[in-house]
Amino acid sequence: QVQLVESGGGLVQAGGSLRLSCATSGGSLSTYNMGWFRQAPGKEREFVATIRWSRSTTYADSVKGRFTISRDNAKNMVYLQMSSLKPEDTAVYYCNADPPNWPWGQGTQVTVSS
């Protein structure tokens, strides 16, 4: 069973940047499409970005041009570089396969102040 541990969140001012990391254990990611998702208070979890095993990427319209997803299969890691952050990006961020296939991790809190 793959386990997911997200890190790198924090408090940042609008316009700032953060880099999130997703460490995985219990299996190889190389054949999976991997995604980042987020859940804001009072809202459902939503898709943010995906990187396929081919390394092609897709982004939600709300983050396109500001976020970049990447992966390191040798390290079983997935990353999300976030720039030009906005208050509406405030949420708990999670990684998982895309579509989600494993138990969710604890997520990492991102708070963007205006």
TORZA-703602 format. One record per residue: residue in one letter; x, y, z of N, C-alpha, C in turn. Coordinates in steps of 0.001 Angstrom, whole numbers, plus 524288, in hexadecimal, padded with zeros to 5 digits. Layout:
AXYZXYZXYZ...
This chain:
Q803537FB5E800008000080000800008037B804D980000V8029F808397FC408059B80D137FBF5803DB810C68003CQ807AA81332802C3806928173E8069F8088481C7880490L805A582097805B2806B1825CE8039C8079F8299680819V80BCD82CAD807AE80CFB830A280B9E80E32835C1808D4E80AD18398F809AD80B7683EAA8074580E3E8425D80B0FS8114F845F9808EA81406849D580C1C8151E84EAD808E2G816DA852CB80B8B818718578A808E08149B85C0880932G8101A85B1E80B8780C4A85F4F80C0280DF48636380FFAG80AD5867758106B80BFF86B9881424808B18705A81331L80A258748B815E2807808798E8155D80ACA87D0C811D8V8086287F3780DDD80B2B8828780A27807A68870F80891Q80A0788B63807418070388FE4805698056A88F257FFBBA80148891A97FE3B7FF9C891817F8CC80420893297F53DG804BE890537F10380907891467ED6A80DD988E027EE85G80DE188B667F2F681258888347F47781258882DA7F1F8S8163387FB77F394816F287A857F14C817C18767A7F591L81644871B87F4508175186D337F7A181854868827F423R81B4D864D27F63181C2585FE37F37881A6785B6D7F6FCL81682858A47F531814828542B7F8178173484F2D7F642S817E784B997F9F281A3A846887F8BB8168C842307FA78C816A183DF77F796813908395A7F8EE81748834B47F8ECA81823832877FD8081B7782DE27FE02817FE8290F7FE32T819828252C7FB5881660820677FB33819B681BB67FCCFS8171F817E57FEEA819C38130E800618160D80E897FF98G81840809F07FEE1814FF8054B7FE59813F8803B07F8C5G81641806817F51181573805077EFA681805808E17EC03S818878076C7E72981AEC80AD37E344816C480E2F7E09FL8181C813217DFC281473816C37DD3F814EF816D47D755S818F9814487D54E81A77815417CFE781629814237CBECT81296810AA7CD2D80E8880F517C95C80963812187CA66Y80950815837CE50804758182F7CFC28046F81DDF7CDF4N7FFD581FAD7CC7A7FEFA825457CC187FE578273A7D1B2M800F982B877D2EA800DC82DA57D8357FE878331B7D836G7FB828343D7DC437F8D38393B7DC6A7F95183BFE7E19FW7F86E841137E1707F7B68443E7E61D7F202845ED7E64CF7EFF5845F47EB027EA8F847727EBF37EA8B84B217F09ER7E65384E0D7F1497E607851837F5C77E076851D97F7CFQ7E00F853187FCCA7DAF2853B67FF377DB028588C802A0A7D7C885C49801237D73886110804217D2F58604D8083DP7D30F8637180C667CF12862DE8107E7C9908633980E50G7C65685F7180FB27C0F185F8280DFF7C00885DF68085FK7C42285C3F805B37C3A185AC1800317C5698551F7FF64E7C3DD852F57FAF47C58984DB07F9A97CB2784DC37F798R7CDAC849557F8097D2EA848DF7F5E37D2AA8497E7EFF4E7D67684C587EDC37D66284D5B7E8297DBAF84C2C7E5C8F7DB9384B2C7E0C77E03E84A127DDC57E37484F097DD06V7E89D84E877DD667EC21852EE7DC7B7EF86851EB7D7A6A7F22A84D777D7917F5C884C5E7D3417F6E8846867D312T7F848844B07CE717F9E083F4C7CDD67FEA883EFB7CA5BI801FB83B257CB698066D839F57C80680625834217C6CDR805DF832ED7C1DD8054882D887C04380A8A82AB67C04CW80A468258E7BFB680F1E822807BF9F81280824527BB11S81001826717B6E9812D6828857B2688151D82DE87B371R813C78301D7B807815788355C7B9A48125B839C27B717S80E53838747B43180AE183CA77B277807BF83E8A7B72DT805FD843657B6F98036C845C67BB7F7FE3B8484C7B9FET7FAD7848C17BDCD7F5E784B807BD437F4FD84E847C24AY7F2E48533C7C1C57F1F3856967C6487EC47858657C665A7EA58859547CB137E55485BF07CBA07E5F0861777C989D7E1CD8637C7C7487E208868C37C5097E3A986CC87C918S7E21E86BEF7CDF37E32886FC47D2127E8F2870397D36EV7EC1B86C587D2027F1AC86C807D3667F53886C8B7CE9FK7F30086C1D7CA137F61C86BD07C5447F98B8709E7C4C0G7FE7C86FB77C38D80232873F77C2F7804BA875AF7C807R802CA873C17CC74804FA875347D1928075C870937D45DF8054586BE97D3898071F867307D62D809D4863A47D23ET80DBC860B67D4278107285CE47D0ED81107857CF7D3F4I80F20853997D1B180F9E84E6D7D41D8143D84B987D1AFS8170E848B07D4DC81B75845A27D2EF81BEB840A77D625R81F2483D1B7D43F81FD1838237D6F68256B8363C7D685D8270A833277DA5782C17830967DA3F82B0C82ADD7DB7AN82AA3827BC7D77182934822407D83782D5A81F487DB4DA83243820B47DA968367381DF97DD63835E381EAD7E344K833DE823327E4DC83330824507EA6C82D93823787EC3DN82A31821F27E8A68249E8215E7E9ED8226B826587EC53M8239982AB77E9D6821E882FCE7EBB781EC3832A37E787V81B19835C97E95181818839397E5E68184883EAF7E853Y818A2842A87E50A8193E848057E6ED8151884B8D7E477L8140284FD37E72E8109F853E07E5088131F859227E64DQ8152E85BAB7E24D81748860F67E2E4812D7864C97E213M811E1868057E60380D8B86BAE7E5C880FB5871367E5F0S80E388745B7E23380FF9879C67E1EC80B4787D5A7E15ES80C2D882607E22E807FB886467E1B5803308848A7E4C3L8041A882E67E9867FFD5880BF7ECAF7FBBA884DE7EDE2K7F6DD883187EE2C7F265886747EF377EFAB8847B7F42BP7ECCB887E77F6D07E9E9886217FB747E64E8817D7FA52E7E4368813C7F5A27E0B387CE77F44A7E38C877BA7F392D7E8BE877D47F3C47EBBB872E87F3A87EC1D870797F91CT7EA3A873337FD0D7EA5A871208025C7E73786C15802B5A7E9D5867F4804897E75E862CC804C37EB4285EEF8071CV7E95D85A4E808387ECCA855E28096B7EDDB8531580446Y7F2C785243803267F45E84FE17FE357F5EC84A2E7FF14Y7F41C846E37FB857F50E8414A7FBC57F73783F557F68CC7FA4F83B2E7F6D17FBC7838797F2097F967833077F21AN7F8C8830D77ED897F6D382B8C7ED037F789829FA7E758A7F675825207E6317F61F823A07E0BC7F18E826A57DE4CD7F180826EF7D9317ED388298A7D6717EB22825CE7D259P7E665823AC7D3327E2D0824BF7D77B7E4CC8227B7DCA2P7E2FA8249B7E1017E4DB822E37E6267E42881D0B7E6EFN7E85281A997E8DE7E86B814E67E9287EA2B812DF7EE6EW7EC398165B7F1C57EE78814DA7F6C77EC15818067FB37P7ECB78163E8000F7EAC1819648046D7ED4281ECD80463W7EA2C822BE805997EC3282813805B17F006828CE80A35G7F40C82C068094B7F78E82D9680D6B7F519831CD810C1Q7F84083426814247F62C8383A8179E7F5D383D7B814E6G7F85D83DF0810727F851842E480D9F7FC04846D88100BT7FCA484B3680D597FFDF84F8380F4C7FCDD8549680E92Q7FC9B857AE812A97F97485C79812AA7FC5B860E080FE6V7F9B78635380C487FBAB86804809AD7F7E986C7580AF7T7FA018709C80D2E7F6DA8752980E837F948879EC80BE6V7F63487C9A808C27F80588138805EF7F52A885F28080CS7F8188899280A297F5BF88E4580C617F5AB892A18085DS7F1B6895E3808C97F12589A35804FC7F40C89F06806D1
